[in-house]
Amino acid sequence: MDKTFVLKSETGLHARPATNFVRFISELPASIYLIHKDFVADAKSIMAILSLGLAKGEVFTMRVESHDPEIMKSIEIYLKDHNLI
C-alpha cells in the first residue's frame, strides 16, 4: 500500500525528527519504505532516511508491505501529530 505526502516541516526531515520517526516505524509489524524521487529508503533505518535529504515542500511516498490498513493510518496520524505533513 502506497500513500503520497508533502513534507510541511520548516526544517525538513532532519536528525531529531528522523530519529523519532524511525523509532516509531521500527515498532510496526511490517516492512515500510520511504520513497523520494527515484530513491527507496528502509523507513526503519536512520541512515537511509537521512540520506534522502527531505526538505520542506518535497513530495514523498510511504510504502507499507502489509495487508493491515491500520498501519498506514497510524503512520499518517504520526506524521500529522508531529507536524511533518
Sequence and secondary structure as in RCSB ss.txt:
>XXXX:A:sequence
MDKTFVLKSETGLHARPATNFVRFISELPASIYLIHKDFVADAKSIMAILSLGLAKGEVFTMRVESHDPEIMKSI
EIYLKDHNLI
>XXXX:A:secstr
 EEEEE   TT S HHHHHHHHHHHHTSSSEEEEEETTEEEETT HHHHHHH   TT EEEEEEESS HHHHHHH
HHHHHHTT  
